[in-house]
Amino acid sequence: MSDQTIIIALLATVILTFTASRLWSGPRSKARRQALLSNSQERLKTITAELLEKANDIDQHLAYRGADGTRAEKAKLGTAMNDLVILSETLPVIDHLLEEDKLDDCNQMLSASLRLAEKIRRSISDIKHTLALIEDRSA
């Protein structure tokens, strides 16, 4: 056998092995990816509920406390609440994308939702910090 024949045979073997492994692992890989996305979506639901609870606590604190200088915090909280509404509206869309096996779209929607959740978390943390400073100043 010539060197070219051996190289062609090796390349064909590598290509066939690669193709066979992709075909064999395809369904498992898709199922694994769907499970990971589903798990991430469940975590997002939990995070959304916790953020909503924290935002409600701050809102009640601002309403009953009547702290001075909280106009900016009320505006920030309003923006965070609006973002929370948007975030909660994405949850059924993500459910639908998972049911339809549109995993790439679901992944993109989850990523965008998690970025929004992080923005909300930072806003709530900033508001809490500012309120703590105001209370320390007034005490």
C-alpha positions as protocol buffer text, in pm:
chain_id: "A"
residue {
  index: 1
  type: MET
  ca { x: 0 y: 0 z: 0 }
}
residue {
  index: 2
  type: SER
  ca { x: 116 y: 346 z: -77 }
}
residue {
  index: 3
  type: ASP
  ca { x: 144 y: 624 z: 176 }
}
residue {
  index: 4
  type: GLN
  ca { x: -148 y: 809 z: 17 }
}
residue {
  index: 5
  type: THR
  ca { x: -375 y: 506 z: 54 }
}
residue {
  index: 6
  type: ILE
  ca { x: -284 y: 471 z: 421 }
}
residue {
  index: 7
  type: ILE
  ca { x: -346 y: 841 z: 485 }
}
residue {
  index: 8
  type: ILE
  ca { x: -683 y: 827 z: 304 }
}
residue {
  index: 9
  type: ALA
  ca { x: -780 y: 514 z: 500 }
}
residue {
  index: 10
  type: LEU
  ca { x: -685 y: 683 z: 829 }
}
residue {
  index: 11
  type: LEU
  ca { x: -876 y: 999 z: 740 }
}
residue {
  index: 12
  type: ALA
  ca { x: -1182 y: 795 z: 641 }
}
residue {
  index: 13
  type: THR
  ca { x: -1161 y: 604 z: 969 }
}
residue {
  index: 14
  type: VAL
  ca { x: -1135 y: 925 z: 1170 }
}
residue {
  index: 15
  type: ILE
  ca { x: -1427 y: 1084 z: 983 }
}
residue {
  index: 16
  type: LEU
  ca { x: -1645 y: 773 z: 1021 }
}
residue {
  index: 17
  type: THR
  ca { x: -1558 y: 746 z: 1390 }
}
residue {
  index: 18
  type: PHE
  ca { x: -1635 y: 1113 z: 1447 }
}
residue {
  index: 19
  type: THR
  ca { x: -1966 y: 1088 z: 1258 }
}
residue {
  index: 20
  type: ALA
  ca { x: -2069 y: 772 z: 1440 }
}
residue {
  index: 21
  type: SER
  ca { x: -1986 y: 923 z: 1779 }
}
residue {
  index: 22
  type: ARG
  ca { x: -2187 y: 1238 z: 1697 }
}
residue {
  index: 23
  type: LEU
  ca { x: -2486 y: 1030 z: 1586 }
}
residue {
  index: 24
  type: TRP
  ca { x: -2463 y: 807 z: 1892 }
}
residue {
  index: 25
  type: SER
  ca { x: -2428 y: 1091 z: 2142 }
}
residue {
  index: 26
  type: GLY
  ca { x: -2673 y: 1329 z: 1972 }
}
residue {
  index: 27
  type: PRO
  ca { x: -2994 y: 1224 z: 2149 }
}
residue {
  index: 28
  type: ARG
  ca { x: -2821 y: 1200 z: 2486 }
}
residue {
  index: 29
  type: SER
  ca { x: -2659 y: 1537 z: 2435 }
}
residue {
  index: 30
  type: LYS
  ca { x: -2991 y: 1699 z: 2344 }
}
residue {
  index: 31
  type: ALA
  ca { x: -3164 y: 1542 z: 2644 }
}
residue {
  index: 32
  type: ARG
  ca { x: -2882 y: 1658 z: 2870 }
}
residue {
  index: 33
  type: ARG
  ca { x: -2898 y: 2010 z: 2729 }
}
residue {
  index: 34
  type: GLN
  ca { x: -3275 y: 2020 z: 2774 }
}
residue {
  index: 35
  type: ALA
  ca { x: -3238 y: 1902 z: 3134 }
}
residue {
  index: 36
  type: LEU
  ca { x: -2978 y: 2173 z: 3203 }
}
residue {
  index: 37
  type: LEU
  ca { x: -3201 y: 2442 z: 3052 }
}
residue {
  index: 38
  type: SER
  ca { x: -3498 y: 2317 z: 3251 }
}
residue {
  index: 39
  type: ASN
  ca { x: -3291 y: 2324 z: 3570 }
}
residue {
  index: 40
  type: SER
  ca { x: -3174 y: 2677 z: 3492 }
}
residue {
  index: 41
  type: GLN
  ca { x: -3531 y: 2785 z: 3433 }
}
residue {
  index: 42
  type: GLU
  ca { x: -3637 y: 2646 z: 3771 }
}
residue {
  index: 43
  type: ARG
  ca { x: -3353 y: 2839 z: 3934 }
}
residue {
  index: 44
  type: LEU
  ca { x: -3466 y: 3152 z: 3753 }
}
residue {
  index: 45
  type: LYS
  ca { x: -3817 y: 3105 z: 3894 }
}
residue {
  index: 46
  type: THR
  ca { x: -3672 y: 3084 z: 4244 }
}
residue {
  index: 47
  type: ILE
  ca { x: -3451 y: 3389 z: 4190 }
}
residue {
  index: 48
  type: THR
  ca { x: -3747 y: 3586 z: 4052 }
}
residue {
  index: 49
  type: ALA
  ca { x: -3960 y: 3500 z: 4355 }
}
residue {
  index: 50
  type: GLU
  ca { x: -3680 y: 3603 z: 4594 }
}
residue {
  index: 51
  type: LEU
  ca { x: -3622 y: 3930 z: 4411 }
}
residue {
  index: 52
  type: LEU
  ca { x: -3993 y: 4005 z: 4419 }
}
residue {
  index: 53
  type: GLU
  ca { x: -4004 y: 3939 z: 4792 }
}
residue {
  index: 54
  type: LYS
  ca { x: -3707 y: 4170 z: 4854 }
}
residue {
  index: 55
  type: ALA
  ca { x: -3855 y: 4444 z: 4637 }
}
residue {
  index: 56
  type: ASN
  ca { x: -4187 y: 4417 z: 4823 }
}
residue {
  index: 57
  type: ASP
  ca { x: -4006 y: 4439 z: 5157 }
}
residue {
  index: 58
  type: ILE
  ca { x: -3829 y: 4756 z: 5046 }
}
residue {
  index: 59
  type: ASP
  ca { x: -4153 y: 4901 z: 4911 }
}
residue {
  index: 60
  type: GLN
  ca { x: -4328 y: 4837 z: 5243 }
}
residue {
  index: 61
  type: HIS
  ca { x: -4033 y: 4982 z: 5430 }
}
residue {
  index: 62
  type: LEU
  ca { x: -4045 y: 5299 z: 5221 }
}
residue {
  index: 63
  type: ALA
  ca { x: -4423 y: 5328 z: 5256 }
}
residue {
  index: 64
  type: TYR
  ca { x: -4439 y: 5281 z: 5634 }
}
residue {
  index: 65
  type: ARG
  ca { x: -4110 y: 5438 z: 5727 }
}
residue {
  index: 66
  type: GLY
  ca { x: -4152 y: 5758 z: 5532 }
}
residue {
  index: 67
  type: ALA
  ca { x: -3777 y: 5809 z: 5537 }
}
residue {
  index: 68
  type: ASP
  ca { x: -3648 y: 6142 z: 5412 }
}
residue {
  index: 69
  type: GLY
  ca { x: -3445 y: 6158 z: 5094 }
}
residue {
  index: 70
  type: THR
  ca { x: -3592 y: 5842 z: 4947 }
}
residue {
  index: 71
  type: ARG
  ca { x: -3729 y: 5995 z: 4627 }
}
residue {
  index: 72
  type: ALA
  ca { x: -3438 y: 5857 z: 4424 }
}
residue {
  index: 73
  type: GLU
  ca { x: -3472 y: 5518 z: 4590 }
}
residue {
  index: 74
  type: LYS
  ca { x: -3842 y: 5510 z: 4510 }
}
residue {
  index: 75
  type: ALA
  ca { x: -3758 y: 5580 z: 4145 }
}
residue {
  index: 76
  type: LYS
  ca { x: -3495 y: 5304 z: 4145 }
}
residue {
  index: 77
  type: LEU
  ca { x: -3742 y: 5068 z: 4308 }
}
residue {
  index: 78
  type: GLY
  ca { x: -4005 y: 5154 z: 4046 }
}
residue {
  index: 79
  type: THR
  ca { x: -3758 y: 5067 z: 3771 }
}
residue {
  index: 80
  type: ALA
  ca { x: -3665 y: 4743 z: 3948 }
}
residue {
  index: 81
  type: MET
  ca { x: -4033 y: 4652 z: 3985 }
}
residue {
  index: 82
  type: ASN
  ca { x: -4093 y: 4716 z: 3614 }
}
residue {
  index: 83
  type: ASP
  ca { x: -3795 y: 4496 z: 3532 }
}
residue {
  index: 84
  type: LEU
  ca { x: -3936 y: 4229 z: 3764 }
}
residue {
  index: 85
  type: VAL
  ca { x: -4262 y: 4236 z: 3568 }
}
residue {
  index: 86
  type: ILE
  ca { x: -4068 y: 4186 z: 3245 }
}
residue {
  index: 87
  type: LEU
  ca { x: -3867 y: 3907 z: 3406 }
}
residue {
  index: 88
  type: SER
  ca { x: -4177 y: 3728 z: 3530 }
}
residue {
  index: 89
  type: GLU
  ca { x: -4334 y: 3753 z: 3184 }
}
residue {
  index: 90
  type: THR
  ca { x: -4037 y: 3570 z: 3031 }
}
residue {
  index: 91
  type: LEU
  ca { x: -4093 y: 3259 z: 3245 }
}
residue {
  index: 92
  type: PRO
  ca { x: -4392 y: 3125 z: 3046 }
}
residue {
  index: 93
  type: VAL
  ca { x: -4210 y: 3203 z: 2721 }
}
residue {
  index: 94
  type: ILE
  ca { x: -3914 y: 2996 z: 2837 }
}
residue {
  index: 95
  type: ASP
  ca { x: -4153 y: 2714 z: 2933 }
}
residue {
  index: 96
  type: HIS
  ca { x: -4301 y: 2724 z: 2584 }
}
residue {
  index: 97
  type: LEU
  ca { x: -3959 y: 2721 z: 2418 }
}
residue {
  index: 98
  type: LEU
  ca { x: -3858 y: 2417 z: 2624 }
}
residue {
  index: 99
  type: GLU
  ca { x: -4178 y: 2235 z: 2529 }
}
residue {
  index: 100
  type: GLU
  ca { x: -4119 y: 2315 z: 2161 }
}
residue {
  index: 101
  type: ASP
  ca { x: -3756 y: 2189 z: 2183 }
}
residue {
  index: 102
  type: LYS
  ca { x: -3624 y: 2526 z: 2067 }
}
residue {
  index: 103
  type: LEU
  ca { x: -3318 y: 2492 z: 2284 }
}
residue {
  index: 104
  type: ASP
  ca { x: -3108 y: 2767 z: 2124 }
}
residue {
  index: 105
  type: ASP
  ca { x: -3389 y: 3021 z: 2160 }
}
residue {
  index: 106
  type: CYS
  ca { x: -3452 y: 2902 z: 2514 }
}
residue {
  index: 107
  type: ASN
  ca { x: -3083 y: 2942 z: 2598 }
}
residue {
  index: 108
  type: GLN
  ca { x: -3081 y: 3297 z: 2464 }
}
residue {
  index: 109
  type: MET
  ca { x: -3397 y: 3388 z: 2654 }
}
residue {
  index: 110
  type: LEU
  ca { x: -3257 y: 3239 z: 2976 }
}
residue {
  index: 111
  type: SER
  ca { x: -2931 y: 3429 z: 2933 }
}
residue {
  index: 112
  type: ALA
  ca { x: -3112 y: 3758 z: 2878 }
}
residue {
  index: 113
  type: SER
  ca { x: -3341 y: 3690 z: 3175 }
}
residue {
  index: 114
  type: LEU
  ca { x: -3049 y: 3610 z: 3403 }
}
residue {
  index: 115
  type: ARG
  ca { x: -2875 y: 3932 z: 3302 }
}
residue {
  index: 116
  type: LEU
  ca { x: -3195 y: 4122 z: 3385 }
}
residue {
  index: 117
  type: ALA
  ca { x: -3221 y: 3940 z: 3719 }
}
residue {
  index: 118
  type: GLU
  ca { x: -2863 y: 4041 z: 3801 }
}
residue {
  index: 119
  type: LYS
  ca { x: -2944 y: 4404 z: 3715 }
}
residue {
  index: 120
  type: ILE
  ca { x: -3247 y: 4390 z: 3946 }
}
residue {
  index: 121
  type: ARG
  ca { x: -3041 y: 4232 z: 4224 }
}
residue {
  index: 122
  type: ARG
  ca { x: -2783 y: 4511 z: 4200 }
}
residue {
  index: 123
  type: SER
  ca { x: -3055 y: 4777 z: 4208 }
}
residue {
  index: 124
  type: ILE
  ca { x: -3217 y: 4624 z: 4515 }
}
residue {
  index: 125
  type: SER
  ca { x: -2880 y: 4594 z: 4685 }
}
residue {
  index: 126
  type: ASP
  ca { x: -2800 y: 4959 z: 4609 }
}
residue {
  index: 127
  type: ILE
  ca { x: -3138 y: 5071 z: 4745 }
}
residue {
  index: 128
  type: LYS
  ca { x: -3091 y: 4869 z: 5065 }
}
residue {
  index: 129
  type: HIS
  ca { x: -2745 y: 5015 z: 5112 }
}
residue {
  index: 130
  type: THR
  ca { x: -2869 y: 5371 z: 5058 }
}
residue {
  index: 131
  type: LEU
  ca { x: -3159 y: 5321 z: 5299 }
}
residue {
  index: 132
  type: ALA
  ca { x: -2923 y: 5184 z: 5562 }
}
residue {
  index: 133
  type: LEU
  ca { x: -2703 y: 5492 z: 5524 }
}
residue {
  index: 134
  type: ILE
  ca { x: -3004 y: 5722 z: 5556 }
}
residue {
  index: 135
  type: GLU
  ca { x: -3123 y: 5543 z: 5870 }
}
residue {
  index: 136
  type: ASP
  ca { x: -2775 y: 5556 z: 6022 }
}
residue {
  index: 137
  type: ARG
  ca { x: -2757 y: 5929 z: 5952 }
}
residue {
  index: 138
  type: SER
  ca { x: -3096 y: 5998 z: 6106 }
}
residue {
  index: 139
  type: ALA
  ca { x: -3034 y: 5784 z: 6415 }
}
